C-alpha cells in the first residue's frame, strides 16, 4: 500500500559523499527552527542533501519523515491535495487545507517539500497555515529562492569542497565514486590525482556537474577531461550575463551534450516533454523515429552511460523507469523549444497519454485492471502534463475533455476525485460551445461532485447537461446520465427512485461496450438494495459478483463482495459476511484503495459485534482512522447508517468508558496495522522491541530473499524460485536495503558473510 506509518523516504541508489559539517550544521538549525529552507542553484544537491538529512534524523519523528515531490506539480490549487496524497490522505472537496492541518495537528512529523521555487507563493501561504496549526510539525523545503515565511531558517547549501590538506576533497571523492560506477577499475591514484583536482576546481564543486563529468571516464582520461573543461570553448559556451556557477553547470551539461551523438541529442531534447519519468516503451511511443539504424533504446543506453538519464528508485516491476534531473530537463526543454520537432513531440506525448486514459474504458472491468491501474497511477504526472498542454493548445480542448472523462474510473479509484473534478471544471470553462464533449464533461463532473458530496454543484452540472440534451440527443451518454441521476436521487434520500434508476442504467448498458459502467451501475443498485433492505437485495448483489467474475475483474469484484457480505450479515450469516469482506480487503490492496478498505473494516466490525464486542470496538476505531485515507465521502455516509446502531449497542455492552478506550486504541493504529487487525491478526499494547542495527528486524521472508540475493540471483530469478511476482520481490529488496541502511546488493552479501 501507499500508506506507510513511518514515512516514505526512498532508498538511496548511489552513495552520499561528504557534507558531514553541512549535515551537522543543518541538524542544529532544524533543532531550534520549525522551517528549514535549503537554498542553492540547480545541481548543487539540495534534494539529495534533504533526503540524507531526513534519513539521519528520522528517529526524532515518531510519525515519520515524508517526502513530497513538487517538481512535476504545475497547479497551485493542487498543493494541499498533493501533500495529502503523499501522506495517504483522501481528497477533501470543501477544505483540503483543513483536512491536512487536522491530520498534522497532533503529529510529530517532518515534511520535506522538494522543489518549491515554481510554487513560492502557494508554498509560503500553506506552510504558514500548517506551522501555526500543528505545533509539533517541522518542515524542510528545498528551493532556489527563499520562501519568505515568518520564522524561516535559510540554509544556503554550498558546493562540495574542492581542496583538502588531508587526502582528496569532497568533490574529488564524488568524482571517484561516480567514475567507478562507469568504470569499476577507476580509482584516484598518484598519477591522476592532480587531474581530478583540476576537474573539481573547474566545476566549482557542483555535484551535478561533477557527476556528469565523471560519467565520461569510459571515453576520456581524467587529464583529458580536465583539459576540455578548462578549455575556453567550454566554460564560455553560455551567455556571460549569468552567475558564474550557473555558467559552470551549463558548461558541464553543454559539454555532455556535445559528447552525445546527433541522435542522442535529439532524443535527449525530446525526452524533456516527460513529467515524472518515462519507460523505454513510453519514450519509444513519443520520441520521433529516426533512421533505421538508430533506436530509442540505443540512445537511452548512451544517455544513461553519460549520466544524463537516471533510473528512478521505486517498485515499478519488470519495466525500468527513468527520468532526467530537473536542471538537465530544463536545459533540454530550451533546446527542444528551438527545434521544429517541438510541436510534433508535444502532440505525440498528448496522443500517447490520451490512449492510456482511454484504457480506463476497456480495462476497468477486465483481467487487465491491475496493470491498467498501476500504469495509470505511475504516469499520473505525465497525464497532468498532457492535460495542461491540451488546454494551452487552442485546438485541443475537446481532446482534453475526452481524456479527463475517460479517466473517471481512475479518478474515483486512486484517491484523485477532487483532482479529476478540478480538471473537468477547467476544461468546461474553455469548451463552452454545445457539443457531445461538453455534454460528457457536464455529466462526468456531476458524478464526481456527487461522490465527494458537493451536492449543489453536482445538481447544477446535471441540470445543465439535461438542458443541453433537450436540444440534441446524445445516446452515447444515456447510461452515464442514468448513473448520475441515481446519485442525485440518493442525495435526495429517495432510495426507491435511486435503485430504479441504477437498475435502468444496468438494463440500458448491458447491450453497450462498456462493462465498467454497467458494473458501477450494479454497484449502486446493490448498495441501495442493501440500505433499503430490498427483498431482492441478495440477488442484486450476487448478480454484481457474477458479472465481475465473468469479466475476470479484480477491483470491481472487490467492490461487489462488500454489498453481498453486508446482505449476508443482515441475514445472520456471519461467517460468509466475514469471509467476503476479508477477501475484498485483500483485493483492494492490489490497487492502493484505502477508502474502500475502510468500508470493509467497518463491515467486519458489524460481524464481530454480537460475539466479540471488544474486537468490534477496535475495528470501528481502526475504520475511523482509515476513513482519513478515503476519497469518497458518499460511501462513508452510506455505511454510517448501520454503524451508528452497532456503536450504540457496543456502548451498552461494554460501557462508554471501555468502548472509548478500545475505540481510541483502534484509531491509533496505522493503516497497515488496521488491515492486519481486520484480517485476523491480534494487536498488542506491549512496546516494540528495539532491533539491533545488524538487521535482526528482517522478516522471515526478507531473510529468505536476502539469502537468495547473496547467492547471486536476480529479482526475476528470485520471483520464479519463490513463485511470487517480481514486483513483490522488488519491494522486499527495497525494504531490506532500507532496514539495513544499505544502498546496494553488494552490501547485503557482505552483511550476510559477516553474520555467518
N, C-alpha and C positions, 0 to 999 in steps of 0.2 A: 504493500500500500504506500501511498504517497505521504501519509501522516506519520512522522517519526517523533517519538517522545523526547528525544534529546537533541534535536536539530537535524540539519540537512547538509552539513559541510561535505563537499566532495572529497574523494580520496586523491591525494597528490600523485600525479603521474610522473613527475620529474622531481629531482632533489631541489631542496631550498638551500641556497648558498648565501652565507654571510649574514649581515644586518643584525648581529646579536646586540650591539649597542642601540640600534634603532628600535629593536623589539623591546628592550628593557625600558627605554625612554617612553615608548608608546604605552606600555603597560602601566607605567607610573602615572602618565597623564590620564589614562582611562580610569584608573583607580579613584581619582578625585573628580573627574568630569563625567557627564552623562551623555554627551555627544562629542565624539572624536571624528573630525573630518580629515582624512588623508588626502592631501592635495599634491599635485605634480602633473607634469606634462604626460601625454600619451607615451607609453613604452617604458616608464620609469618603474613599473612593477607594483602599482597601487593595489590591484586586485589580489595578486599573489601574496603580498605582504599582509593584507587584511585577512586572508584565509589562514595564513600561518599564525598570525596573532590570535585570531578567533580560536584556532585549534589549541593553542598553548594555554589559553585562559578559560577553556570550556568548563573545567571543573568548578569554576566560580559561579556558574549559572545553572541552577538546578532545573530550570525549564528549557535549557538548551541554547545553542548558538545557531541562528537561522540566517541563511544567505538568501537575499532577494536580488536577482539579476535584472537590471533595468535597461541595459544597453539596447535591447530589442523592443522596448516599450515606447511607442510614439504618442500616446494619448494621455494627457494629464489626468483626465477624468477616470482613468482605469488604475491609477496608482494605488489607491486603498485596496481595490479588489485584487490587484497583483500581489500585494503584500499578504493579504488574507489567504490567497491561493497558495502561496509558498508555505504558509503556516498550516494549511489544510482546512481553512475555514470556508464556510459557504458564502455564496453571493448574498448580499443584503440590498434589496432594491431601494428602500427608503432612506437608509442611513448606513452606508458601508463603513464610514469612519466610526460611527457609534459601535458597530459590531466589533471592529478591530480594537478600539480602545477598551471595550468591555472585556475582551479576551485577554488583553495585556495588563489590565489594571492591577491584578494581584500576582503577576508572574515575575519571577526573577529571570530575565531573559536578555540576550544580546541579539539585536538585529544588525545585520551587515547589509547596507543598501549600496549596491555596487553600480557605478557609472551614473551619477546623479546629474551631470553637467547639463544635459539637454532638458531636464525637468526641474531646474533650480527652484522656481517659484512654488511649484506644486510640492516638491520635497520639503522645502523650508516650512511651508504652511502646515503640512501634515505632521512633520517631525515635531513642530512646536506643540500641536494638539496632543500628540502621543506622549511626549515627555511630561506635559502638565497633568495628564490624567493617569499615568502609570508611574508611580514613584520609584519602583524597583527596576524599571526598564532602562537599558542602556542601548545606544545606537552608535554604530561605526559606519561612516559614509565614505565612499571614495568619489572624488570629483576633481575635475581640472580647475574648478573655481570654488571658492568658499561659499557656504550656504547662507551666511548672514543671519543665523538663528541665535537668539539670546542664550548665552551660556556655552556657545560652541567653542570647543578647543580645537584649534587648527594645528595639524602636524604636517608640514611640508616634507614629503618623502624625498630625500636626496638620492642621487645616483649612487651606484656602488663605488667603494673606494678604488682608486686607480693605482695607488702606490702603497707599498708596505716595506718597513725596515726589516721585518722578520718573515721571509717567505713570500709567496705570491699574494697579490692583493685580492680583494673580493671579486672584482671584475675579471681578473685573470683566472681565478678558480671557477667562475661561472663559464668562462670560455672553455676551460679544460673539461668540465662536466658535459657541456653540450657538444663539444667536438668529439669526445669519446663516444657519445651516442651515435654520431655519424661514422666514426672510425674507431672501433673498440681498442685499437692499438695506440691511440693518441694519448700522450702524457706530456706535461710540461717538463722539459729537460734543460740542461745547461745550454744546449745548442739552440733551442727555440725560445728560451725564457725572455730574452730582450725583445724578440719579435712580438710575442704575446703581450708584453708590457706596452709596446708601441700601439698595438691594436686597442688595448683597453683605454689608453690615453686619447687616441684619435676619436674613439666613440664616446669619450667623456663618461664612461661607466654606465651608460644607459643599458639596462638589462636586455630589452628587446633588440637593440642594435647589436649588442654583443652576441646574442643567440643567433641572429641572422648571419653574422659574420662567421661564427663557429661552424655553422652548417656546411660551409664551403671547404672544410679541410679534406674532403674527398678529392677535390679538384685542385686546390692550391695549398702550398705550404704556408705556415704562419708568416714567414718572411714575405712571401708573395702577397698575402692578404694585407699585411702591414703597408707594403709599398703602394698597393692600389688604394687603400683607404686614405693614405696621406697624400696621394696624388691630387693635384689641384682640380682635375676634371671631375672628381667625385664630390669633394666637400664644397664645391662651388656649383653643384648641379642644380640647386634650387635657389629661389629668389633670396636676395641678401637682406630683405626687409624683415625676415622672420627672425625670432630669437635664435641664438647660436645653437642651443641644444635641439630646437626644432629642426634646424638645418642639418644637424648631425643625424637625427633619426631619419629625416627624409633622405639624407645621403645614403644611409645604410640600406634603407628599403629600396631606394633607387638603384643602388649597386646590385642588390639581389635581383631586381627587375631586369637589369641589363644582362645578368648572367643566365637568365632564362632563355629558352628557345623562343622564336616568334610565336609558336603555337601555345607554349606555356604562358606567355604573357597574355595572349588573347583569352585563354581560359581563366587565368587569374583575374583579369578585369571583369569577366562575365560572372564569375562566382560571387562577386560583390553584391549581386542582387539578392542573395540568400540572407535571410534573417534567422538567427538561431541555429544555423548549421545546415548541413546537407549530407546526403549519402552519395555514393557513386551513381546510383540509379537516378536520383533527382538531378544531379549535375549533368548526367547524360541526356536527360529529358529537357533541360533548359538551355544549356550552352549550345551555341551554333555548331553544327557539324563542319568539319574541315576536310582536308584531303584524305583519301582512303588510307594512306599510310600513317595518319595521325589518329590518336584516340583520346577520348576524355580521360580514360583510366591511365594511359601513359603520361598525360600531362599532370594528373593528380599525383602520381608517384614522384614525378620530378619536383613538384611544388612541396610535397611532404619532405622530400630529401633536403630541400633548401629551407625548411622551417617556415615557409610561407603559410602552410596549412598545418593545423594541429588536430590530433584526434580528440574528440570530446569524451570525457570520462562519464560513463553512465550506463545503465542496463538497457542497451539498445539491441540485445540479442545478437544474432549472427551478423547482421549488417553493421559495418563500421560507420561511424558518423563523424563528420569533420566540420571545422569552421576556421575562419581567419580571426586573429586578434583584431580588436577594433581599430587601432591605428593603421594596420595593414589593410583592412577593409576600406577605410576612408581613403587611403591612397588609391586603391583600386577603383573606388567609385568615381574619383576625379578623373582617372584615366578613361574609364568607360564612358563618362559623360561627354568626352571629347571625340568619341568614335561614332561612326554611323551605325554600329551594332546596337547601341543603347536602346532605342525604341523596340527593336525586334526582340532583344533579350528580355526586356521587361514584359512584353506581351507573351512571350513563351513561358515566363515564370507564372504569370497570371493564368494562362491556359492550363499549365500543369497542375496548379493547386485548385483550379476550378474543377478539374476532373477528379481530384482527390475528394473535394467536397461532395461531388455527386455520388461518390461511393456510399454515402450515408443512405441514399435512397435504395440502393440494391443490397448492401451488405449488412444493414442494421438488423434485419431479421434473417440471418443465414449462418452457415457454418463459418463464414469469413468474418464474423463480427469482432472476434478478439483481435485479429490483425488490423481490421478497419479502425477500431478504437485506438489501439496502440500507435498506429501510424499517424492518425489524425492528431492525437494528443502530442506526439513528438513534433509534428510540423505546425503546431499552433502559431508560432511566431511567423512562419512563412505565410500562413493563411492570413494573418493580420496584415502582413506586408502586401499581399496580393489584393486584399480588400481596399487598403489605403490607396494603392496605385490605381485601382479601378475607379475610385472616387475622384482621383486627380485628373483622370483622362476624360475629356468631355463626351467621348463616345462609348464609355464603358459602364455607366450606372446600371443598365439592365443586367449586364453580366454580374455586377456586384450583388444585385438583388437576387438573382437566381442562385448565386453562390451562398449567400447568407441564409436563404430559405432552405436550401438543400442541407445546410449544416444544422438544422433544428434538432435532429436526434442527438448530434454531438453536443450542442449547447446544453441540452437537457441532461445528458448523462455524464458530463465531465465537470459539473460544477461551474459552468460558464453561462448560465441562463441570462444573467444580467448583461454580460458582455454581448451575447447574441442579440438581445433586445436593443442594446445601445447601437450596434451596427445597423440593425434594421431601421431604427428611427432616423439615423443619419442618412441612410440611403433613401428613405421615403421623403426626406426634405429635399433631396436632389431630383428624384424621379416623380414629378408632380403630374405629368400627363396621364389620363386614364389609359390603362393598358393591363394586360394579363399579369405582367411583372409587378405592377403596383398593387393589383388585387391580391396577388400571392403574398406580397410583403405585408399588407394590412392584416390578413387573416393569420399569418405566421406570427407576426408581432403580437397580435391579440392573445394567441395561445401562450406565448412566453410570459406575457403580462399577467394572465390568469394564474399561471403556475407559481409566480412569485408574489401573488396576491396584490398586484397593482390593478385592482378591480375596475376603478373608474376609467383608467387609461385603456384597459382591455376592452371595456364596453364601447368606448368611443371609436377605437380602431375597428371593432367588429361591425359597429353601426355604419361607419364609412364604407367598409367592404360591401355591406348589403346594399347601400345606396348605389355604389358603383356597379354591382352585378344586376341591379334592376334595369340598367340601361343596356348592358350586354351580358350574355350568359357565358360563364367560364366553367364548363362542365368538368374540366380537369381538377377544379378545386372543390367539388361538391363534398367529398369525404372529409377533406380538411376543414371545411366550413361547418359540417355537422359535428366534428370533433370539438371545434371551438365553441359551438352553440351548447354542447353538452357541458363544457366547463362553465359557461355563463349560467346555465340553469342550476348547476351545483352551487355557484356563488349566490344564487337567489334562494338557496335552501329548498329547491324544488327537485327532490331526488327522483320522483317518478318520471318527470319530464327529462331529467338528465340521463336516466337509464334508457328511456325510449330513444333519445337522440343518439346515444352511444351505440345502441343496438342497430339503429338505422344506418349509422356510419359503417358498422360491420357488414351489414347486408349489402350496402351500395358498393363497398370496397372489395368484396370478395372476387368480383369479376375484373378488378383492375390489376395492374402490375406493380403494386406497392404493398407487399406483405407487412412491412414495418408499420405503415399507417393503420392497416387492419388490426395488427397485434396491439397497437396503442389504443385503438377504439375498444378492443376486447378488454384491455386492462381497465379502462374507465367503467365499462359495463360490469365487470367483475367486482370492482371496488364499490360501485353504487349498489349493486345487488347485496353485497355483504352489509354495508352500512344500514340499508333499509330492511334487512332481514327478508329479502325477497324469497318466495317459495322455491324458485329455481336457482338459487344462488350457487349451489354446488355444481349444477350442470353448466352454468355460465363459466364458473372458474375452471372446471375440467376442460371445457371447450378451448379455453385460452391456453392451458398447459399443452393439450394435444396439438394445437396449431403450432406452437413454438417447437415442439418435438418434431413435427413433420418437416419443419424448415431447418432443423439442426441448429437452432439458435441457442446461445448461451446466456446473453444478457437479458433478453426478453423472457427466456424461460425462468430466470431468477425472479423477474418481475411477476411472472404468472404463479410461481409457487407460493407467494405470500397470501393472496386472497384465498387460494384453496386451503392453505394452512389455517387462515382465520376462520373460514367456514367450518372446517373440521373441529377447530377449538370450540366454536359455538355449539356444535353438536355433541361435545363431550369426548371427542376422540383426541385426547391429549397427546398420545404417543405419535400419531400421524401428524398432528399440527407441529409438534416439536421437530420431527424429522424433516418436514417440508421447509420450515423456516431456517433450520440449520443448514440445509443444502443450499438454500438461497444465499445465505451469508457467504458460503464457500465460493459460489459462482460470482458474487459481487466483487470478491477480492481480486478477480481477474481483470476487473475494469476500474479499480480505484474509485469505488462508488460508495463512500461512507454514508451518504444521505439515506439510501435505501437499506443499508445495514442497520441504521437506527430504527427504521420501521420494523425490521425483523427482530431486533433485540427487544423492542417493546412488546412484540407479539409473543416472544418466548417468556417474557415476564407474565403475560396473561396465563400462559400454560402452566407456569410454576406456582401461580398464586394460591391454588387450592391445596396443594400438597407440600409446598416448600416456600412459605411466605418470606423467609429470610433471603433466599436466592432471588425471589421475585422483586423484593425491595432493592437489592443490589443491582439487578438488571434495569430497573426503572431509573436508578441514578446513572448507570452507565449509558442508558439510552439518552438521557437528558444532555450529558456532555457530548455524546456523539452527534446529536442534532445540530451542534455548532458547525459541524462539517457538512451539513446538508445544504442543498441548493434549491430545494423545492418546498416552500412553506406549506403548500396545499396538502402534501402527503402528511405532514405533521399534524395539521389541523384535523384531518380525517380520522387518524387513529386516536387522537386525544379524546374523542367522544367515549371510547371504550376505556381508555386508560384512566380517566377520571373516576370511573366506577370502581375499577380494580384498586386504585390507590386508596379510595375511601375504605374499602373492605380491608386492605392491608393495615391501615392505621388502626382499625378496630381490633384486628387480631394481634398486632404487635405492640400497640400503644404508640402514641405520637412520638415520644422521645426515641424509642428504639427504632421506629421506622425512619426518623430523620437521621439517626446515626448511620444506619445502613445505606440510606439514600445518598448521604454525603460521601460515604466510603466508595460507593459505586461511581459517583460523579467525579471523584478524584482520580479514577483510573484513566490511563492513556487510551488512545484509540485501540492500539494493538492489544492491550490488556482487556479492554471491554470485549473485543472479539473473542479472545481466549476464554473469558468467562462465559460468554454466550454459547460457545461451542463445547462447554463442559469442563473446562479447567477451573480448579478452585484457586482463589486468590488468598494471599496470606498477609497479615499485618506485620510479620517479622521483618526487620530491616534486612536489606540485601547485603550479602557478604561481599566485601571489597575483594576483587580478584587481583591476583598478582600481575605485575606488569609483564610477566613472562608469557602471558597469553592463555592462562588457565580458563578464561571466560569463554573460550570457543565451545560451541555446542558439539554434540557427538557427530552430527552431520558435517559441521565445519572442520572438525578434526579429521574426518574421513577424506574430505575434499582437499584439505591442506596436504595430507599424506600423498594423495594422487598428484597434486601439483609438484611435490618434491620428487615424485617418480618420473617427472618429465612429461606428463600427459597434458595436452591442450584442453581448453574448456570443452571443445566439441567432443574430444575423446572421453573426457570425464562424464559428459552427459550420456553418451552411448553406454558406457560401462555401468552407470548407476540407473539407467533407464529414466532419466528426468530430462527436462528441456534445457537447452543451452542457456536460455535466459535465466533460468533458476541458478545454474552454475555460475554465470556471470555475477549475479547478485551475491551469491555466497562468497566468491573470491573477493569482491569489493568489501564485504563485511569483515572477512578475515584480515585484509590489509588494514582496515580502519581500526579494528580491535587491537591489533598488534603494533599499530603505529608504523607500519611499513609502507614503502612506496613501490616495491617491485616483487615479483615472484621469486627472484633470487634470494631475497631476504627471508622468505618463508622457508626455502630449502636450508639456509644457514641456521635458522632458528630451530628447525626440527633436528638437524645434526647435533646442535649443542644440547638439545633436550635428551638425547639418547644416553 
